[in-house]
Amino acid sequence: MKKQSNTSKKETPLTWETFEDFILTEGLARYKKALEEVDEYTYLKLYPNLLEFIKPKIKRVEGIENSGSPVQVKVIREEVEPQNTKR
């Protein structure tokens, strides 16, 4: 089997920049069209993946991984005296 070249005289060479351009233009339009044509179940199954792609999950741990010390959680409650309801 003969290996085909990824480029020709008329085609733009495939780079990360050209791939990104495709994803954000033609690819996005095609994805949007496909989402509009799927049933509700499929849409709801695919939608979270799209959200995670756009807004990746953020790790909520800050600076604990390298410290090695246990995490201490302190809960401070302000005591409020009951108001006198007698007049």
Backbone as CSV, one residue per row, in Angstrom:
resi,resn,N_x,N_y,N_z,CA_x,CA_y,CA_z,C_x,C_y,C_z
1,MET,0.840,-1.171,0.000,0.000,0.000,0.000,0.888,1.239,0.000
2,LYS,0.595,2.162,-0.887,1.395,3.361,-1.018,0.951,4.411,-0.006
3,LYS,1.908,4.982,0.694,1.622,6.009,1.689,1.353,7.335,0.987
4,GLN,0.231,7.955,1.343,-0.124,9.230,0.738,0.484,10.376,1.526
5,SER,0.852,11.401,0.821,1.405,12.589,1.463,0.278,13.385,2.107
6,ASN,0.565,14.008,3.252,-0.430,14.827,3.924,-0.598,16.193,3.277
7,THR,0.284,16.544,2.380,0.210,17.853,1.752,0.193,17.712,0.243
8,SER,-0.398,18.680,-0.386,-0.347,18.778,-1.840,-0.156,20.242,-2.172
9,LYS,-0.098,20.550,-3.446,0.127,21.948,-3.835,-1.029,22.842,-3.408
10,LYS,-2.249,22.298,-3.366,-3.427,23.109,-3.043,-3.779,23.087,-1.563
11,GLU,-3.325,22.073,-0.819,-3.676,21.939,0.591,-2.686,22.659,1.491
12,THR,-3.204,23.201,2.596,-2.356,23.794,3.616,-1.770,22.673,4.455
13,PRO,-0.484,22.720,4.780,0.081,21.654,5.622,-0.612,21.619,6.985
14,LEU,-0.805,20.403,7.514,-1.483,20.238,8.788,-0.513,20.533,9.929
15,THR,-0.824,21.568,10.682,-0.057,21.924,11.875,-1.061,22.110,13.008
16,TRP,-0.560,22.311,14.209,-1.473,22.558,15.333,-2.296,23.807,15.081
17,GLU,-1.698,24.812,14.468,-2.414,26.063,14.213,-3.527,25.861,13.182
18,THR,-3.235,25.128,12.103,-4.274,24.901,11.095,-5.356,23.970,11.638
19,PHE,-4.966,23.009,12.476,-5.942,22.118,13.088,-6.862,22.908,14.018
20,GLU,-6.281,23.792,14.824,-7.071,24.632,15.722,-8.032,25.501,14.917
21,ASP,-7.553,26.056,13.811,-8.402,26.882,12.963,-9.587,26.071,12.433
22,PHE,-9.318,24.838,11.988,-10.391,23.965,11.504,-11.414,23.685,12.605
23,ILE,-10.927,23.330,13.801,-11.809,23.006,14.922,-12.712,24.191,15.263
24,LEU,-12.161,25.391,15.256,-12.921,26.570,15.652,-13.796,27.144,14.540
25,THR,-13.668,26.655,13.323,-14.494,27.166,12.224,-15.367,26.040,11.671
26,GLU,-14.866,25.300,10.711,-15.643,24.241,10.069,-16.062,23.145,11.044
27,GLY,-15.145,22.736,11.900,-15.441,21.666,12.854,-16.535,22.065,13.823
28,LEU,-16.489,23.293,14.311,-17.493,23.770,15.250,-18.863,23.871,14.586
29,ALA,-18.893,24.373,13.358,-20.170,24.472,12.632,-20.765,23.085,12.405
30,ARG,-19.919,22.127,12.053,-20.389,20.755,11.821,-20.886,20.131,13.118
31,TYR,-20.166,20.345,14.226,-20.560,19.793,15.522,-21.898,20.369,15.960
32,LYS,-22.051,21.685,15.778,-23.306,22.349,16.151,-24.467,21.789,15.337
33,LYS,-24.268,21.614,14.041,-25.314,21.058,13.185,-25.678,19.647,13.630
34,ALA,-24.669,18.831,13.947,-24.916,17.462,14.390,-25.682,17.443,15.707
35,LEU,-25.347,18.351,16.634,-26.058,18.414,17.913,-27.512,18.794,17.722
36,GLU,-27.792,19.645,16.744,-29.166,20.065,16.486,-30.004,18.928,15.915
37,GLU,-29.373,17.926,15.318,-30.092,16.846,14.663,-30.244,15.576,15.497
38,VAL,-29.576,15.496,16.651,-29.665,14.271,17.465,-30.881,14.324,18.381
39,ASP,-31.271,13.146,18.860,-32.397,13.080,19.794,-31.975,13.642,21.159
40,GLU,-32.952,13.873,22.007,-32.716,14.505,23.314,-31.757,13.696,24.195
41,TYR,-31.911,12.376,24.207,-31.057,11.522,25.026,-29.591,11.662,24.612
42,THR,-29.332,11.584,23.308,-27.967,11.699,22.802,-27.401,13.076,23.089
43,TYR,-28.226,14.101,22.921,-27.790,15.469,23.195,-27.353,15.615,24.653
44,LEU,-28.187,15.121,25.562,-27.856,15.222,26.987,-26.632,14.396,27.352
45,LYS,-26.375,13.338,26.610,-25.191,12.518,26.863,-23.922,13.221,26.370
46,LEU,-24.010,13.937,25.258,-22.848,14.602,24.675,-22.565,15.975,25.279
47,TYR,-23.585,16.655,25.737,-23.445,18.035,26.200,-22.423,18.211,27.332
48,PRO,-22.419,17.353,28.376,-21.412,17.519,29.440,-19.971,17.419,28.924
49,ASN,-19.740,16.554,27.933,-18.395,16.457,27.361,-17.993,17.756,26.687
50,LEU,-18.929,18.379,26.019,-18.658,19.662,25.368,-18.361,20.728,26.420
51,LEU,-19.135,20.743,27.484,-18.888,21.723,28.561,-17.511,21.530,29.176
52,GLU,-17.140,20.273,29.404,-15.838,20.008,30.016,-14.699,20.408,29.078
53,PHE,-14.927,20.274,27.784,-13.916,20.703,26.819,-13.728,22.213,26.883
54,ILE,-14.842,22.935,26.997,-14.783,24.394,27.019,-14.309,24.902,28.375
55,LYS,-14.812,24.311,29.434,-14.475,24.741,30.793,-14.009,23.514,31.572
56,PRO,-12.712,23.151,31.467,-12.222,21.941,32.138,-12.434,21.984,33.643
57,LYS,-12.520,20.805,34.232,-12.673,20.718,35.682,-11.443,21.321,36.348
58,ILE,-11.677,22.060,37.397,-10.590,22.707,38.127,-10.411,21.967,39.450
59,LYS,-9.184,21.628,39.746,-8.891,20.951,41.001,-9.021,21.963,42.126
60,ARG,-9.776,21.632,43.158,-10.074,22.569,44.223,-9.045,22.549,45.355
61,VAL,-7.972,21.820,45.214,-6.944,21.738,46.244,-5.852,22.747,45.908
62,GLU,-5.516,23.570,46.865,-4.503,24.592,46.641,-3.358,24.424,47.626
63,GLY,-2.194,24.125,47.148,-0.994,24.109,47.973,-0.919,23.022,49.016
64,ILE,-1.760,22.033,48.990,-1.749,20.981,50.006,-0.871,19.823,49.568
65,GLU,-0.815,19.563,48.279,-0.133,18.383,47.766,1.319,18.272,48.205
66,ASN,2.045,19.359,48.236,3.471,19.314,48.532,3.814,19.598,49.993
67,SER,2.855,19.995,50.790,3.170,20.391,52.163,3.421,19.190,53.068
68,GLY,2.712,18.087,52.847,2.916,16.897,53.659,2.237,16.951,55.012
69,SER,1.754,18.091,55.431,1.100,18.187,56.729,-0.406,17.971,56.579
70,PRO,-1.054,17.494,57.653,-2.494,17.253,57.573,-3.274,18.563,57.434
71,VAL,-4.423,18.450,56.827,-5.288,19.613,56.640,-6.139,19.794,57.878
72,GLN,-6.190,21.013,58.371,-7.025,21.322,59.530,-8.143,22.249,59.077
73,VAL,-9.348,21.890,59.457,-10.509,22.720,59.147,-11.026,23.280,60.452
74,LYS,-11.087,24.601,60.547,-11.586,25.242,61.760,-12.905,25.916,61.429
75,VAL,-13.916,25.607,62.231,-15.224,26.216,62.056,-15.401,27.203,63.195
76,ILE,-15.621,28.444,62.863,-15.791,29.490,63.863,-17.219,29.994,63.755
77,ARG,-17.922,29.890,64.851,-19.310,30.353,64.878,-19.420,31.527,65.832
78,GLU,-20.111,32.499,65.397,-20.339,33.660,66.245,-21.618,33.407,67.029
79,GLU,-21.511,33.479,68.336,-22.694,33.247,69.151,-23.526,34.514,69.195
80,VAL,-24.804,34.337,68.942,-25.729,35.466,68.952,-26.684,35.265,70.108
81,GLU,-26.777,36.295,70.938,-27.685,36.191,72.075,-29.115,36.367,71.586
82,PRO,-30.027,35.580,72.146,-31.430,35.708,71.732,-31.945,37.089,72.065
83,GLN,-32.752,37.591,71.153,-33.350,38.918,71.382,-34.524,38.790,72.340
84,ASN,-34.671,39.788,73.179,-35.771,39.815,74.109,-37.027,40.227,73.349
85,THR,-38.007,39.339,73.294,-39.218,39.621,72.531,-40.307,40.247,73.396
86,LYS,-40.052,40.382,74.707,-41.036,41.018,75.597,-40.983,42.520,75.408
87,ARG,-42.159,43.136,75.481,-42.239,44.598,75.348,-42.783,45.209,76.576
